[in-house]
Amino acid sequence: MRIGGWSGYQDFLSIARAGSISAAARKMGVAQPTLSRRLAMLEEDIAVRLLTRTPTGFRLTPAGERMLATLELVGDQLGQMEAEILDADVSLQGAVRVTVTETLGVTWLAPLVLEFNEAYPQIGIELVIDNGLVNLLGREAHIAVRLLRPTQGDLIARKAGRLEIALYAAHSYARRYGLPTNDEEAANHKAIGLLGSTPVALMTAALFPPERHVMQSNSLMAVSNAVRAGLGIGPIVTLLGDNMENLVPCLPDQHRLSKDIWLTAVPELRNTARIRAVFDFLSERLSDLRSYVPPPLI
């Protein structure tokens, strides 16, 4: 359609409601000849006469009357849909999908959902545990909690806190094997390591020889559970390790990693109240992460 699709029908609707082409042109802020030409193009494109000119103005043809009724119905439906969309954007209800790494999701975020729900009972949290990078611009999630800065420029990002990882051993392991006081002694101890080439994985790989690794995993939570079971020395998020009675720090002054936590959101954050509520809540809690005491793990 040459006249631009829906805009041509809007021209006709404006003319029919105004009662004349001149009145519609004044209301729309266009020249009367321009509006007349656009109407003629619409009639030519659909091969139907919509108006019949009369000495006092015009009258709708039967086809024009049917089109007017249809367009008014469509307009009402569009208005209702727009109102529903706007209401959803400004109201504190609906679902917000948050993607987070395994360790933070299990030990920190999941227990906080109760607190958030008490403040915002009509907002549901969809918690996606994923150590990979979820595509926010592809709308796979609304908010991401990550340990690296996002590179996609359209996303909204905020450095919200810091996460620390240190080496720990279970008291049962320490009673049986003792604890190293330096790197040379550590090389003779049993180790639990991470697979891959992350800074945490490289830290344990450099400290403990391959033959001393009793177990390696791509899951920091699996490593934590193995350390708690007394299998060996391994890296644990201090959020957990410092609050577990059966764990003791190992070489805390020599080997301790610190990483920035980035809170990232889709551009709709600026206009959608429920996403903003979750984002602000997580930002506040992440900024005070050091004071958070996680519930005991079963």
Beta strands, then each sheet from edge to edge (+ up, - down):
strand 1: 51-54
strand 2: 57-60
strand 3: 94-100
strand 4: 123-129
strand 5: 143-146
strand 6: 156-170
strand 7: 191-194
strand 8: 213-217
strand 9: 234-237
strand 10: 247-249
strand 11: 256-265
sheet 1: 1+ 2-
sheet 2: 4+ 3+ 5+ 11- 6+ 9-
sheet 3: 4+ 3+ 5+ 11- 6+ 10-
sheet 4: 7+ 8+
end
